[in-house]
């Protein structure tokens, strides 16, 4: 009877270790998928922000041109042309900065996802190793007790 209980306990312990490792692996893989999805969303948001920066620059350039024309100074005045070029340049810079920021954040999220996937693999392997260790430990104890 004692042998059967020892064997049953070892089997439960091994099964629990294996099941725990598999569940941890699944949870880490799920986190990795969510991080990858967040990376895609980060890129999309930065693209939208970049488009908005360009739109704002175009509106400001248009307004500057309209004000210059209404003032009678002429839209082809060098200072007006320079001001509009500066506005458009700032818009392009802000657009590129938004894209860079989004890409940088997305890459950081993807790196975290890769780490979670590696952790998932390690957790699964650790569960099997712990399970095997439980069986070997129980076998050793039974051998010591029952010869």
N, C-alpha and C positions, 0 to 999 in steps of 0.2 A: 504494500500500500504506500509506504513512504517513497519507494522508487517511482511509483506512478505520479505522486504529487510533485516530486522533484522534477520529473520530466515535464509535467504539465506546466509547472511554474517557469521552467526554462523556455518552453515553447511560447508561453504568454509574454514573457519578458522579451524574447527575440522578436516576436510578432509586433509587440508594441514599439520596439526600437525601429524596426523596418517601417511600420506604418507612420510613425512620427517623422522619420526622414523623408518619406514620400510626401506627406502633407506639407512639411516645411518647404520642400522643393516646389510643390504646386503653388504655394503662397508667394514664394520669391519669383516664380515665373509670371504670376499674375501681376505682381508689382512691376516687373520689367515691362510687361505689355502696356501697363498704364503709363509708365514713364516714357515709353516710345510714342504713345498717343499724345502725351503732353508735349513732347518735342515737336511733333507735327503741328499741333495747335500753336505753339510758340512761333514757329516759322510763319504760319498763316497770319497770325496777329502782327508780326513785324512787317510782312508784306503789305498788309492793310495800312499800317502806320506809315510806311514809306510812300504809298500812294497818296495818303492824306497830306503828307509833307509837301509832295510835289504839287498837289492841287492848291494848297495854301499859297505856295510860291507863285503859281500861275495867277491866282486871284490878286495877290499883292502887286505883281508886275502889271497886270491889267489896270488895276486902280492907279498905280503910279503913272502909267501912260495916259490914262484919262485925265488925271489931275494936271499933268504937264501940258496936254493939248488944250485943256480948258483955260489954263493960265496964260496962254498965248505965247509961251516960251518955245513951243515946238517940240514935237516928239523926237526929232533927230538931233537935238542939242546934245553935245558930248557928255555933259554932266547927267542928263536924263538917261542916256544910253548906258553910262557907267553904273548908275544907280540900279537900273533894271537888270543889268548883267550881275551885279552883286546880289540882288534879290534871288535871281535864278540860281546863282552859284550856291547861295546859302540853302536854298530848297534842295538842290542836288546833294549837298553835304548831309543835310538832316535826313534825307531819304536813305542815303547810303549808311549813315550811322544807325538808323532804325533796323535796316536789314542785317548789319553786322551784329548788333546787339541780339536780335532774335536768333541768328545763326549760332552765336556763341552760347546763348542759353540753351538752345536745342541740342547742341553738341554735349553740353554738360549733362543734360538729362539722358542722352543716349549713352554716355559713359556710365552713369549710374545704372542704367538698364543692363548694360553688359556686366557690370559687377554683380547685379542681382542674379543674372543667369549663371554666372560662375558659382555664386553662392548656392544656387539651386542644385547644381550638379554635385557640389561638395556635400550638401545636406543629404542628398539621396545616398551617396556613397557612404557617408558617415552612419546613416541609419542601418545599412546592410552590414557594415563592419561591427557596429554595436550589437546588432542581432547575432552575428556569428560569435562575437565575444561572449555574449550571454550563454549561448549553447555550449561553447567550449568550457566556460567556467563551471556550468552546471555538470557537464560531463566529468570534469576533473574532480569536483566535489563528490559526485556519485562514486567515482573510482576510489577516492580516498575512503569513503564510508563503507562501501560494499565490496571493495576489492576487486 
